[in-house]
Amino acid sequence: MPGLPAFCLRPRDVRRGAVLTLVFLAAVGAGAFTGSWDHPDPGRSAGPAALVAGTEPSATGVPPGPRAPAQAHRETGTADRDAVARAAAEAVAEGKSAKSAAQEVVSRSGDRWGAVYDQGEYEAFADDLDGRWTGVGLWAGRLRDGRIEIDRVQPGSPAARAGMRAGDRLLSIDGQGVTGLAVAEVVALLRGEAGTPVVLKLTRGGADLTETVRREQLRSEPVTVRELPGGITVIKVASFTRGSGDRVRSAVRAAPPGGGVMLDLRGNTGGLVAEAVTAASAFLDGGLVATYDVRGAQRALYATPGGDTARPLVALIDGGTMSAAELVTGALQDRGRAVAVGTRTFGKGSVQMPTELPDGSVAELTVGTYRTPAGRSLDGTGITPDLAAADGVEERARTVLSGIGVGP
């Protein structure tokens, strides 16, 4: 695949070179991903994000402060890489935290997507790209006042069996208060070896609860497939973790002849760009998927030839469709391959690169943006659907497909 970055997944390899990353707003958490992008509380901030893509490995994330709406994501500042490294080196020489010193420089720079991770956080993010992790099965985010709230509980997980629910507030982990902590720090407390217990104190409706659960090896299913009447195949891609692109291609090949496809990217917070390009390739016969710049150097991502270019296709999108998922949607939309149905996407199209600091922590700094085949920059604007629909999105998509001869 010409121009497509290769991957290597361990943080120790950062020192081998720089990496392209397209951030996505979800991350490893108590179980799978943490963070939130569409919570009704406008003061919520998102958690750290997982490794995304590149010529070398990287984990990247978002600033710890409150997040503005997607429409407000205009040009972002960029932290000076040398200044960040210098601040970290000086902190180490003085016996202080290199991570804290680097984060202070990044925060002052206005780089809203810049972040700093310690080795443990970074390695945990990399592990999640295989869709497997050790945890209790919670998605969580931080509110403006620093409180940690559970957004979602994975079915069948230790947290689910203990009766935890979305909306519960997490107060402490093994006796350590979590209010005010960054989500990455909460993640670190929830991590551990499979089989080890963790005591969680929560509050629900004014009542405090204490639950002891055991960490387990968990996994997510990034791609699920179901059939609708009339030969319509719905391919839901929750995230672009390792292997998801091939699963999309397999689902397309297995779809009923002459049937249409709904590619459901709602709530997809992104992932590995290589997997996103592979997924786009399932519907394209080669050609451009996206371009990107890294400090002024222009590069391109191309689809592999041989995709299904005849099958009717609708892409389902919403405000939780981000980064690599926007890259896929933009490519299919610009090249006239899919009709996009839903609501405007999040608008995350900036590129980050990592710098390893003297203590082994990693600073992710914004260096550029990516564009769709038609040259659109999605950073701060997102993708406007061809057919707007806030409710009944699948029904609207079925109407589109029926209009081109698919379904009853």
VOMIPA-751038 format. One record per atom (N, C-alpha, C, O): residue in three letters; x, y, z. Coordinates in steps of 0.05 Angstrom, whole numbers, plus 5000, padded with zeros to 4 digits. Each point is the difference from the previous one (the first is absolute). Layout:
BEGIN
ALAXYZ ...
***
This chain:
BEGIN
MET501749765000 MET498350245000 MET501850255000 MET501150075021 PRO499250064956 PRO501950224998 PRO499450225020 PRO497750085004 GLY504450015009 GLY499850235018 GLY498849945027 GLY499850185016 LEU499449574988 LEU498749935026 LEU502149955022 LEU501849844995 PRO498050305028 PRO502049965021 PRO499949715011 PRO497949875000 ALA504350045009 ALA500249745013 ALA499750045030 ALA500150235009 PHE499649565006 PHE499650035029 PHE502149835015 PHE501049804990 CYS499550285034 CYS501449845020 CYS498850095026 CYS499750245005 LEU499649585013 LEU498250075021 LEU501250045028 LEU498450025019 ARG504149994984 ARG501050035027 ARG501350275004 ARG501550104983 PRO497950035040 PRO501150265006 PRO503050024998 PRO501150214994 ARG500349585012 ARG502950015000 ARG501150074972 ARG502350104998 ASP496149864982 ASP500950054973 ASP499650294991 ASP500850084978 VAL498150095040 VAL499750284992 VAL502650134993 VAL500150164982 ARG502049765032 ARG502650134995 ARG501149934973 ARG502050124992 ARG496749694994 ARG501049934973 ARG499150214979 ARG501250014978 GLY496850155028 GLY499250204980 GLY497350125006 GLY498749925020 ALA500550274964 ALA497450145004 ALA497749844988 ALA500449824984 VAL497350265025 VAL497649854992 VAL497750194993 VAL499650215012 LEU498949714968 LEU497550144994 LEU497849885017 LEU499749765001 THR498850415013 THR497749905014 THR497650184995 THR500350245000 LEU497449644996 LEU497550144999 LEU498549945025 LEU499149775003 VAL500750425015 VAL498849955026 VAL497249914999 VAL498450084983 PHE500849745035 PHE497249955005 PHE499450025029 PHE501749935017 LEU495850154989 LEU499350085027 LEU498949775017 LEU497950025012 ALA503549764988 ALA499149795018 ALA502549865007 ALA502050024986 ALA498049845035 ALA502549885008 ALA499649775018 ALA497749925007 VAL504549965000 VAL499949795019 VAL499050105026 VAL500650225008 GLY497849635005 GLY498950105025 GLY499849775020 GLY501649825000 ALA496450195016 ALA499649805019 ALA499849734986 ALA500749795011 GLY498350214965 GLY499849764985 GLY501150044973 GLY502249934994 ALA496250194989 ALA500950044972 ALA500850294996 ALA502450065003 PHE495750114991 PHE500650274993 PHE498950195022 PHE498049935013 THR503350304991 THR498950195018 THR499850274986 THR501250034979 GLY497250155032 GLY499750264988 GLY497250024989 GLY498549814998 SER500850434994 SER497450054990 SER500150234980 SER501650195003 TRP496749804977 TRP500050214980 TRP497350144998 TRP499850214988 ASP498149665022 ASP497350124996 ASP498449995025 ASP497549994998 HIS503750025025 HIS498650005025 HIS498450265003 HIS501150214992 PRO496549785019 PRO498450255002 PRO501350215017 PRO499350234998 ASP502649705019 ASP501350205017 ASP502250134983 ASP502049874994 PRO497750394999 PRO501950134982 PRO502750035014 PRO502050074987 GLY498149895039 GLY502650035014 GLY501749755000 GLY502150005012 ARG496949784976 ARG501549755001 ARG502550034982 ARG500050124979 SER502249775031 SER502449984984 SER500449714992 SER499249825014 ALA502250144965 ALA500449734990 ALA502449885012 ALA501850135010 GLY498349604989 GLY502349865010 GLY502249984980 GLY499750114978 PRO502549765029 PRO502249974982 PRO499249824977 PRO498249845003 ALA503250184975 ALA499349834977 ALA502149794995 ALA502350025008 ALA496849784978 ALA501849774995 ALA501850064976 ALA499650194985 LEU502349645012 LEU501850004977 LEU498450014975 LEU498149854997 VAL502650314984 VAL498450034976 VAL501449894975 VAL499049804990 ALA503150315001 ALA501249904976 ALA502750124996 ALA500750205012 GLY500949684970 GLY502450144994 GLY502249844988 GLY499849754997 THR502350384996 THR502449874990 THR501649895024 THR501749824996 GLU497750275027 GLU501049905025 GLU497850015021 GLU497950124994 PRO502349765029 PRO497749995019 PRO499550265013 PRO501850175003 SER495849875006 SER499350235016 SER497549965015 SER498249854991 ALA501550275032 ALA497450035013 ALA499650305002 ALA501950155003 THR495649934995 THR499550285000 THR497450065013 THR498449825005 GLY501050435001 GLY497750065016 GLY499150294998 GLY500750144981 VAL497749945038 VAL498950275000 VAL500750135026 VAL500749875019 PRO499250404981 PRO500750145024 PRO498149945023 PRO497749924995 PRO503250115030 PRO498449925023 PRO497850195006 PRO498249935016 GLY501850314973 GLY497950205007 GLY497549954985 GLY499749824984 PRO498350355020 PRO497449984987 PRO500250014970 PRO501750144989 ARG496649714998 ARG500049984970 ARG497950194989 ARG497750015010 ALA503150154970 ALA498050164986 ALA498449834980 ALA500949784993 PRO496850314998 PRO498549854980 PRO501649974975 PRO501950154995 ALA497449654989 ALA501549944976 ALA500250244982 ALA502050054987 GLN495950115012 GLN500050234982 GLN502150205008 GLN500950174983 ALA500049825042 ALA502050205009 ALA502949914996 ALA501850145008 HIS498549624981 HIS502749904996 HIS501350134976 HIS500249874979 ARG500750375024 ARG501450134978 ARG502949955001 ARG500949805012 GLU500750374977 GLU502949965000 GLU501049965028 GLU499450155018 THR502249654986 THR501149945026 THR502950105002 THR501450004979 GLY499550075044 GLY502750075004 GLY501849764998 GLY499049775000 THR503650284998 THR501949774998 THR502250055020 THR501350214999 ALA499249605018 ALA502250035019 ALA502749964986 ALA500249824983 ASP501850335025 ASP502649964988 ASP501349755012 ASP500349985024 ARG500449844958 ARG501149745009 ARG502550045017 ARG500449865021 ASP501450324971 ASP502550045015 ASP499550125027 ASP501349935020 ALA496750254982 ALA499350125025 ALA498949795020 ALA500650015024 VAL497849814965 VAL498849805017 VAL502349815010 VAL500149945024 ALA501649984958 ALA502249825008 ALA501950145020 ALA500949875019 ARG499650384977 ARG501850155017 ARG498850025028 ARG501449975020 ALA496050094982 ALA498750035026 ALA500149735015 ALA500449995024 ALA499249794961 ALA500149745012 ALA502849935011 ALA500349895021 ALA501750184963 ALA502849945008 ALA500750165025 ALA501449895018 GLU497850364983 GLU500650175023 GLU498749895025 GLU501150005022 ALA496449904974 ALA498549895023 ALA501449755011 ALA500349975024 VAL500749864958 VAL501449765008 VAL502550075015 VAL500749885020 ALA500850324970 ALA502550095013 ALA499550105028 ALA501749995018 GLU495950124987 GLU499350115026 GLU498549805017 GLU499150075022 GLY500649694968 GLY498649805016 GLY497050035000 GLY498749905018 LYS500350244962 LYS497150044998 LYS498849834978 LYS501449854987 SER496050175010 SER498649844980 SER500350114972 SER499150234995 ALA502149624987 ALA500350084972 ALA497350024987 ALA499550184984 LYS498749635023 LYS497350004988 LYS498550265007 LYS498850124982 SER501349965043 SER498650245009 SER501150254987 SER498550174991 ALA504249845007 ALA501250234988 ALA499450024970 ALA499450224990 ALA500649554996 ALA499350004972 ALA497150074996 ALA499350154981 GLN498949755036 GLN497250064997 GLN499450305003 GLN498250114987 GLU503350025031 GLU499650285005 GLU500750164974 GLU498550194993 VAL503749734994 VAL500750144975 VAL497949954978 VAL499250194986 VAL499849565012 VAL498049934980 VAL497450165006 VAL498850114981 SER500449915044 SER497650145007 SER500250304993 SER498150124990 ARG504250005015 ARG500450284994 ARG500050064970 ARG499350224991 SER501349584993 SER500350034971 SER497450044986 SER499950104978 GLY497949815034 GLY497450014987 GLY499649764982 GLY498049994985 ASP503749815016 ASP499649754984 ASP497949845014 ASP500549855019 ARG497050174971 ARG497749885014 ARG500149694998 ARG498849865016 TRP502750044965 TRP500249714998 TRP502749895011 TRP500449765000 GLY501350425009 GLY502549915012 GLY499649875027 GLY498250085015 ALA503449734992 ALA499849875026 ALA502749865006 ALA501649954982 VAL498749985043 VAL502549865008 VAL499149755016 VAL498350015017 TYR503049764977 TYR499349755013 TYR502549875012 TYR502250014988 ASP497549865035 ASP502349865010 ASP500149734986 ASP498349934985 GLN503949925021 GLN500449754985 GLN497749805004 GLN499149874981 GLY500050115044 GLY497849815005 GLY497550064985 GLY498749834989 GLU500550435011 GLU497650084986 GLU500449944970 GLU498149904987 TYR504250185003 TYR500549964971 TYR499949714992 TYR498849934979 GLU502449905037 GLU500049724993 GLU497249885002 GLU499249824984 ALA499350275036 ALA497249905002 ALA498450084976 ALA498449844991 PHE502050404998 PHE498550084977 PHE500749824976 PHE498249924985 ALA504450025012 ALA500849834978 ALA498849735002 ALA499249884980 ASP500650015044 ASP498849735004 ASP497149994990 ASP499249804989 ASP499450425014 ASP497150004993 ASP499549994970 ASP497749944992 LEU504350114992 LEU499649994972 LEU499449724989 LEU498949974978 ASP501749835038 ASP499249734992 ASP497249935009 ASP499049784996 GLY499650425016 GLY497349955010 GLY499949835025 GLY497949905007 ARG504450085007 ARG500149845025 ARG501350175021 ARG501850164995 TRP497349815030 TRP501150155022 TRP499249875026 TRP498349825000 THR503050265021 THR499449905027 THR498750225015 THR501150225004 GLY496549735006 GLY498550215014 GLY497449905011 GLY499749765004 VAL498550425002 VAL497449925012 VAL497750064982 VAL497749925006 GLY502750224971 GLY497950044981 GLY498450255002 GLY497650004998 LEU503850235006 LEU498750255003 LEU500950204979 LEU502450004993 TRP495850174997 TRP500750244985 TRP499650235019 TRP497950015013 ALA503950174990 ALA499750225019 ALA501150264989 ALA501650004982 GLY497450225028 GLY500950264992 GLY500250195024 GLY498949935021 ARG502450304976 ARG500250195021 ARG498350244994 ARG500150114978 LEU498449985042 LEU498450244998 LEU501750255006 LEU502249985009 ARG496650254985 ARG501550255004 ARG500950045029 ARG502250105004 ASP496249815015 ASP500850035028 ASP501949795009 ASP500749985024 GLY500249844958 GLY502049805007 GLY498849735008 GLY501549815004 ARG495950174999 ARG498849755007 ARG500249804977 ARG500050084976 ILE500349675031 ILE500249784980 ILE497349864999 ILE499049905020 GLU499950084956 GLU497449884996 GLU500249774980 GLU501450024980 ILE497249765026 ILE499949774982 ILE498150064977 ILE497750075004 ASP503349914972 ASP498450054976 ASP498649744990 ASP497750014991 ARG503749775012 ARG498949754989 ARG501349775014 ARG502350015009 VAL496349774993 VAL501049755012 VAL499949784980 VAL497949954987 GLN504349915009 GLN500049794980 GLN498449765010 GLN500449905022 PRO497750014961 PRO498449765008 PRO501849765006 PRO501949954986 GLY497449915035 GLY501449765008 GLY502650055014 GLY501449805007 SER499450444997 SER502550075013 SER499749985031 SER497849985010 PRO504550035005 PRO499850005029 PRO498350235010 PRO498549975019 ALA501850274969 ALA498450235008 ALA497049954996 ALA498450085016 ALA501049804961 ALA497149944994 ALA498949805020 ALA497750035010 ARG503849774997 ARG499049795019 ARG499750125028 ARG498449905015 ALA503150314991 ALA499850135026 ALA497750205001 ALA499550125021 GLY499249924956 GLY497750185000 GLY500650294995 GLY498350175004 MET504249894987 MET500750284994 MET498550104975 MET499449844982 ARG500050425018 ARG498350114979 ARG501250264989 ARG501650135013 ALA497749934962 ALA500750264989 ALA498750215018 ALA497749985008 GLY503850244997 GLY499050215018 GLY501049985028 GLY499950205015 ASP501149564993 ASP501249985027 ASP502550185001 ASP501450024980 ARG499050105043 ARG502550165004 ARG502049835015 ARG499449885020 LEU503050124969 LEU502249855013 LEU501450185020 LEU501050214992 LEU499149705033 LEU501250175021 LEU502849925007 LEU501850175003 SER498749574999 SER502749915007 SER500649724989 SER498149854994 ILE504450095003 ILE501049744991 ILE502049905020 ILE502150125004 ASP497349655009 ASP501749905021 ASP500750215021 ASP502350025009 GLY495850144997 GLY500350205021 GLY501250274991 GLY500050195016 GLN500849824959 GLN501250264990 GLN497850154986 GLN498849904981 GLY500750355028 GLY498050164987 GLY500850074971 GLY502350044994 VAL495749964989 VAL500550054971 VAL499050274991 VAL500750084977 THR497750055038 THR499050274992 THR502450184995 THR501750035018 GLY498350104959 GLY502250184994 GLY502249874984 GLY501750154989 LEU498449595011 LEU502149874985 LEU499550014970 LEU497750014991 ALA504449984993 ALA499749974971 ALA498949724995 ALA500649815016 VAL498050154962 VAL498949744994 VAL502349794997 VAL499649775008 ALA502650324981 ALA502349814998 ALA500949905027 ALA500849775002 GLU499150405018 GLU500749915027 GLU498049805011 GLU500749815015 VAL496850244979 VAL497949815009 VAL500449734986 VAL499749795012 VAL501050234963 VAL500549754984 VAL502349845014 VAL499849765003 ALA502350385004 ALA502349875012 ALA499249855026 ALA501049785006 LEU497250345010 LEU499149885025 LEU498349754994 LEU500049815016 LEU498550204963 LEU498249784994 LEU501549774986 LEU499049775000 ARG503350284989 ARG501549794987 ARG501349815021 ARG500250075023 GLY500649704967 GLY501349815018 GLY499949734988 GLY499049964978 GLU502049845036 GLU500049734990 GLU497249885002 GLU498550065018 ALA500949774962 ALA497549865001 ALA499749835025 ALA502049875008 GLY495750145005 GLY499649855024 GLY500450165025 GLY499249915022 THR502150324977 THR500450165024 THR497550175006 THR498750094982 PRO500749945044 PRO497650155008 PRO500550304999 PRO502350105003 VAL495650054993 VAL500150295001 VAL497450095014 VAL497849924993 VAL502550265027 VAL497750105015 VAL499250274989 VAL501650195000 LEU495949834990 LEU499050244988 LEU497850125018 LEU498149875007 LYS502250385000 LYS498050155015 LYS498650184980 LYS501350164987 LEU496049835012 LEU498450164982 LEU497850135014 LEU499449955024 THR499350244962 THR497650125011 THR497949994978 THR500650054976 ARG496949905032 ARG497849984981 ARG497550125013 ARG499049895020 GLY500050324969 GLY497650125011 GLY500350095029 GLY498149995015 GLY504350094993 GLY500550095027 GLY500849795019 GLY500750065023 ALA499249684968 ALA500849785018 ALA502749904992 ALA500649964976 ASP501250005044 ASP502649894995 ASP500049694998 ASP498649875016 LEU502950034965 LEU500149714997 LEU503049924999 LEU501750154991 THR498849615019 THR502849894998 THR499849724988 THR498549835010 GLU503050134969 GLU500149754986 GLU502849904997 GLU501850154992 THR498749595013 THR502649884996 THR499749824976 THR498449815000 VAL503150244979 VAL499949844976 VAL502849904993 VAL502050115010 ARG498249694974 ARG502649904991 ARG500550064971 ARG498249974983 ARG504250135012 ARG500750064972 ARG500049754983 ARG500749785009 GLU498550254966 GLU500049784981 GLU501250084974 GLU500250244993 GLN500749564992 GLN500850054972 GLN497550034984 GLN498449824998 LEU501250424990 LEU497650064985 LEU500750054971 LEU502350034993 ARG495749974990 ARG500550074972 ARG497550134989 ARG497849965010 SER502650204970 SER497850134986 SER499749884972 SER501949884989 GLU495850155000 GLU499549924972 GLU499650254983 GLU497950125001 PRO504249964985 PRO499850264986 PRO498150004976 PRO499150214992 VAL500449554997 VAL498349994976 VAL497849795004 VAL500649775006 THR496950314992 THR497849815002 THR498350034974 THR499950214988 VAL498849575005 VAL498549994975 VAL497249895005 VAL499749815015 ARG498350314974 ARG497349895001 ARG498550064974 ARG500750184984 GLU497349655011 GLU498550024975 GLU497350125005 GLU498649945019 LEU500550234963 LEU497350115000 LEU498449894977 LEU501249904980 PRO496250105021 PRO498449904978 PRO500750144974 PRO500750245000 GLY499149624978 GLY500650114974 GLY502949994992 GLY500850134981 GLY500849715033 GLY502749964992 GLY501950235008 GLY502150034989 ILE497150125031 ILE501750225010 ILE501849905023 ILE499049875018 THR503550184979 THR502049925021 THR500950255016 THR500950204988 VAL498949795038 VAL500950215017 VAL502749925012 VAL500249805014 ILE501950354980 ILE502649955010 ILE500750235020 ILE500450224992 LYS499649715034 LYS500550195021 LYS502949995007 LYS501049795009 VAL500450434989 VAL502950025007 VAL500250185024 VAL499750244998 ALA500849645026 ALA500150165024 ALA502750155003 ALA500050225011 SER502149674979 SER502650135000 SER501949854981 SER499549774993 PHE502550374998 PHE501949884981 PHE502449885015 PHE502350104998 THR497249695017 THR502149855013 THR501149804980 THR499049974978 ARG503149895031 ARG501449824982 ARG498149784989 ARG498649875014 GLY501550104960 GLY498449804986 GLY497350094992 GLY498649854985 SER500550385023 SER497350094994 SER499750054970 SER497849954989 GLY504250154997 GLY499850054972 GLY499449754984 GLY498350004982 ASP503249795024 ASP499549744986 ASP497349895007 ASP498749874983 ARG500350185041 ARG497349905007 ARG497950154984 ARG498049884992 VAL502450375003 VAL498150154983 VAL500149884972 VAL497949964988 ARG504549995001 ARG500249894973 ARG498649734998 ARG498649944981 SER501849895040 SER498849745000 SER496950025001 SER498649854987 ALA500450345028 ALA497150045002 ALA498850094974 ALA497949914992 VAL503650264993 VAL499050094974 VAL499949774981 VAL498149974985 ARG504049875015 ARG500149774981 ARG497849795006 ARG499049874982 ALA500350115044 ALA498049805008 ALA497150114997 ALA498149845004 ALA501650414990 ALA497350124999 ALA498549884976 ALA501249924980 PRO496150065022 PRO498449894978 PRO500550144974 PRO500150254999 PRO500249614979 PRO500350124973 PRO497850204994 PRO497649945004 GLY503150294987 GLY498050204992 GLY498950165024 GLY498450184996 GLY502449755028 GLY499050145023 GLY501650255006 GLY502250044990 GLY496650135027 GLY501450255007 GLY501449975027 GLY499549805015 VAL502150394992 VAL501550005025 VAL499650265015 VAL500150224988 MET499449765038 MET500150235018 MET502649985016 MET500349815015 LEU501550374981 LEU502550005015 LEU499650195024 LEU500050244997 ASP499549645026 ASP499350165024 ASP502550095015 ASP501349845013 LEU499350424984 LEU502350115014 LEU499250195022 LEU501650165010 ARG495949824999 ARG499150175022 ARG501449925026 ARG500249775007 GLY500850435007 GLY501549955025 GLY502749884996 GLY501349935020 ASN499750054956 ASN502649894994 ASN502150225005 ASN500150194984 THR501449785037 THR501950215007 THR502749984986 THR501850155007 GLY498449684974 GLY502449994984 GLY501749755005 GLY498949795006 GLY503750234992 GLY501849785004 GLY502350004981 GLY501050214993 LEU499949564999 LEU502349974983 LEU499350094972 LEU498149904988 VAL503550285001 VAL499550114974 VAL500349784979 VAL498549994980 ALA503449835024 ALA500349774981 ALA497549844998 ALA499249914978 GLU499450045044 GLU497649855000 GLU497750164987 GLU498449884986 ALA501650385018 ALA498050164987 ALA500350004970 ALA498049984986 VAL504450035005 VAL500550004971 VAL499349724988 VAL498949994978 THR501649805037 THR499249734991 THR497049984998 THR498949894981 ALA499750235039 ALA497150004999 ALA498950154976 ALA498249914986 ALA502950335009 ALA499250154977 ALA500649854974 ALA498450024981 SER503749835019 SER500849844976 SER497949794993 SER499949914977 ALA498550015042 ALA497949804995 ALA497950104980 ALA498649854988 PHE501350425009 PHE498050124983 PHE501250164977 PHE498650134985 LEU504049865012 LEU501450164979 LEU501849824984 LEU501049795009 ASP499550294966 ASP501949864983 ASP502650164998 ASP500650114979 GLY500849905043 GLY502450165001 GLY499450305002 GLY497750085005 GLY504350084991 GLY499650295000 GLY500450135028 GLY500549865019 LEU499250404981 LEU500750165024 LEU497949975022 LEU497650004995 VAL503349965030 VAL498350005023 VAL500350265015 VAL498050125009 ALA504449984995 ALA500450255014 ALA502950104996 ALA501749844992 THR498750415012 THR502750115001 THR500550125027 THR498150065015 TYR504449964993 TYR500650135026 TYR502750144998 TYR501649934983 ASP498850255035 ASP502650155000 ASP501249975028 ASP498650005020 VAL504049974980 VAL501549995025 VAL502250214998 VAL502049974987 ARG497550255027 ARG501850235000 ARG500650084971 ARG502350054992 GLY495649974992 GLY500250104972 GLY500649794979 GLY499750054977 ALA501149715031 ALA500549784981 ALA497449864993 ALA498649905018 GLN500750104956 GLN497449884992 GLN500349714994 GLN501949914987 ARG496249935023 ARG500049714996 ARG497249914993 ARG498150165003 ALA501649594988 ALA497349914992 ALA499549715009 ALA501949855004 LEU495650094999 LEU499149735006 LEU498349904977 LEU498250144991 TYR502349615000 TYR498549894977 TYR498649745007 TYR501049855017 ALA496850114970 ALA498549755003 ALA501349784983 ALA501350064980 THR498549695029 THR500949784983 THR497949954979 THR497650045005 PRO503249874971 PRO498049944979 PRO498349765007 PRO500749845017 GLY497150144969 GLY498449755002 GLY497650025018 GLY498749795004 GLY500650445007 GLY497750025018 GLY497449994984 GLY500050024975 ASP497849955039 ASP497449994988 ASP499050284994 ASP499350155018 THR500749924957 THR499250274992 THR497150024990 THR499150224994 ALA499549555005 ALA497350004988 ALA497949995022 ALA497750104995 ARG502849785027 ARG498049965020 ARG499150275012 ARG501750165008 PRO495649894993 PRO499050255012 PRO501050035029 PRO499949805015 LEU500950444993 LEU501250045026 LEU499050255013 LEU500050214987 VAL499349775038 VAL499350235017 VAL501850005024 VAL500349795013 ALA500950444994 ALA501650025024 ALA498350145022 ALA499050224995 LEU500849665028 LEU498550125022 LEU501950155019 LEU502049875009 ILE497650384996 ILE501950165015 ILE498550175021 ILE497650054998 ASP503950045022 ASP498950185020 ASP502250165013 ASP502349994991 GLY497150165031 GLY502050165013 GLY502249845013 GLY502050125008 GLY497649624996 GLY502149835011 GLY501749874980 GLY501849855006 THR497850214968 THR501749904978 THR502450184998 THR499850244995 MET502649655010 MET502350165004 MET502549904985 MET500149764994 SER501750415000 SER502749944991 SER500149804977 SER499150064978 ALA502049705028 ALA500349804979 ALA497349934988 ALA499849934976 ALA498050075040 ALA497349954989 ALA499250224982 ALA498549954980 GLU502250305025 GLU499550224983 GLU501649984974 GLU499150074978 LEU503349835025 LEU501749954976 LEU498649824981 LEU500050054976 VAL498949725034 VAL498649814983 VAL497650134987 VAL499549984976 THR498850165041 THR497650124989 THR500650214979 THR498750004979 GLY503350165026 GLY500850214981 GLY500949894974 GLY499350104978 ALA502249685022 ALA500949874976 ALA497749894984 ALA499850044975 LEU498449825038 LEU497749874986 LEU498150224990 LEU498849964978 GLN500950255036 GLN498250224992 GLN501250154977 GLN498650054980 ASP503950035022 ASP501350164979 ASP500249854973 ASP499750124979 ARG500649625023 ARG500449844976 ARG497349894989 ARG500049834982 GLY497850285029 GLY497449924990 GLY499249725005 GLY498349884986 ARG503050005034 ARG499649715005 ARG497749955020 ARG498849795000 ALA500750405018 ALA498049965021 ALA498450255004 ALA500950224996 VAL496649745013 VAL498350225009 VAL500350005031 VAL499549805013 ALA501250434998 ALA500350025029 ALA497350095012 ALA498950204992 VAL500249655028 VAL497450065013 VAL500550025030 VAL501449845012 GLY497450375000 GLY500350035029 GLY500350295008 GLY498650184989 THR503349885028 THR500650275009 THR502950064996 THR501649824996 ARG499150435006 ARG502850094996 ARG501949855018 ARG499549965024 THR502849964965 THR502049865016 THR501650195018 THR499750244998 PHE502049645019 PHE501350165021 PHE501950214989 PHE499950235010 GLY501749714970 GLY501950204989 GLY502849985012 GLY501050205011 LYS500249564988 LYS502849975010 LYS501749914977 LYS499949774991 GLY501750414999 GLY501749944977 GLY502950095003 GLY501350054980 SER499649985045 SER502850095003 SER501949765005 SER499149795008 VAL503450264986 VAL502049795001 VAL501950055024 VAL500950225004 GLN499649575011 GLN501950025023 GLN502449824995 GLN499949804987 MET502450295025 MET502449844999 MET501149985028 MET499850205015 PRO501549584993 PRO501049975027 PRO502950085003 PRO501649984982 THR499050115042 THR502850065008 THR500449855026 THR498650055020 GLU503449784981 GLU500649865025 GLU501750195018 GLU501950124991 LEU497349895034 LEU501350185020 LEU502149855016 LEU500049755000 PRO501750395014 PRO502249875014 PRO499249785020 PRO501649825004 ASP496050215008 ASP499249795019 ASP498449784987 ASP499049825014 GLY500850184959 GLY498649794986 GLY497150064995 GLY498749854985 SER500350385025 SER497350084993 SER499950104972 SER502150054988 VAL495649985001 VAL499750074972 VAL498250244997 VAL497850015011 ALA503150194974 ALA498450244995 ALA498949984971 ALA501549964981 GLU495950075016 GLU498750014974 GLU499550294992 GLU498650145015 LEU502449944963 LEU499850284992 LEU498850024972 LEU500749854982 THR497550345014 THR498750044974 THR502050114980 THR501550195006 VAL498649704970 VAL501950084979 VAL498650064973 VAL501350124983 GLY496249815014 GLY498850054974 GLY497149904999 GLY498849945021 THR500150044955 THR497249914996 THR499849814977 THR501949974984 TYR495949895014 TYR499549834977 TYR497650114985 TYR498450155011 ARG501349774963 ARG497950104983 ARG498849774984 ARG501249794995 THR496350244998 THR498549804984 THR501050024971 THR501550184993 PRO497749634990 PRO500950004972 PRO499350264986 PRO501550094982 ALA496350045025 ALA499350264988 ALA501450245012 ALA499550234992 GLY502349725027 GLY501550215012 GLY498750135025 GLY501050215009 ARG496949675001 ARG498750115024 ARG501649955025 ARG500849775005 SER499650435011 SER501049965027 SER497649975019 SER498350185000 LEU501749615015 LEU497749955017 LEU500450105029 LEU498249985016 ASP504250114989 ASP500750085027 ASP498450255008 ASP500450224989 GLY497849745031 GLY498450225009 GLY497350034986 GLY498350155009 THR501449714969 THR497450034985 THR498649734998 THR497550005000 GLY503949784997 GLY498749744997 GLY498949964973 GLY500450164981 ILE498049635016 ILE498749934974 ILE497050065003 ILE498749915018 THR500350234962 THR497150054999 THR498749774985 THR500849934978 PRO497249945034 PRO498749774986 PRO498650094974 PRO499150234998 ASP500749604983 ASP498450064976 ASP497050015007 ASP498550154988 LEU500749695031 LEU497349995009 LEU500050025030 LEU500849825014 ALA498350414997 ALA500050055029 ALA497849845013 ALA497750004991 ALA503049865031 ALA498049855015 ALA501149965028 ALA502049875004 ALA496550245015 ALA500849975028 ALA498849755013 ALA501149885018 ASP496550054972 ASP498649765010 ASP499249834976 ASP499850094977 GLY499749665029 GLY499249824978 GLY502049984978 GLY499349994976 VAL503350015031 VAL502150014980 VAL500049754982 VAL500250024976 GLU499449755036 GLU500049764983 GLU497650004981 GLU500349914977 GLU497450195032 GLU497750014982 GLU500550194977 GLU499349944977 ARG502050285028 ARG500750194979 ARG502049874981 ARG499850044975 ALA502149815036 ALA501949864983 ALA498749794982 ALA500749974977 ARG497349895035 ARG498649804984 ARG498450144977 ARG499849884978 THR499250355028 THR498650154978 THR501950074978 THR499449984976 VAL503150105031 VAL502050074980 VAL500649754983 VAL500150014976 LEU500349765038 LEU500749764985 LEU497649904983 LEU500449914978 SER497250125032 SER497749924984 SER499750174975 SER499149914979 GLY501850345024 GLY499950184977 GLY501949924977 GLY499650094977 ILE502349755030 ILE501849904979 ILE499749704996 ILE501849864991 GLY495850045016 GLY499349734993 GLY500849795019 GLY500249764992 VAL500350305033 VAL500849815020 VAL497849985022 VAL499150215009 GLY500249554998 GLY498149965022 GLY497150004990 GLY499550044976 PRO498649925043 PRO497249974993 PRO498950274991 PRO497650014993 
***
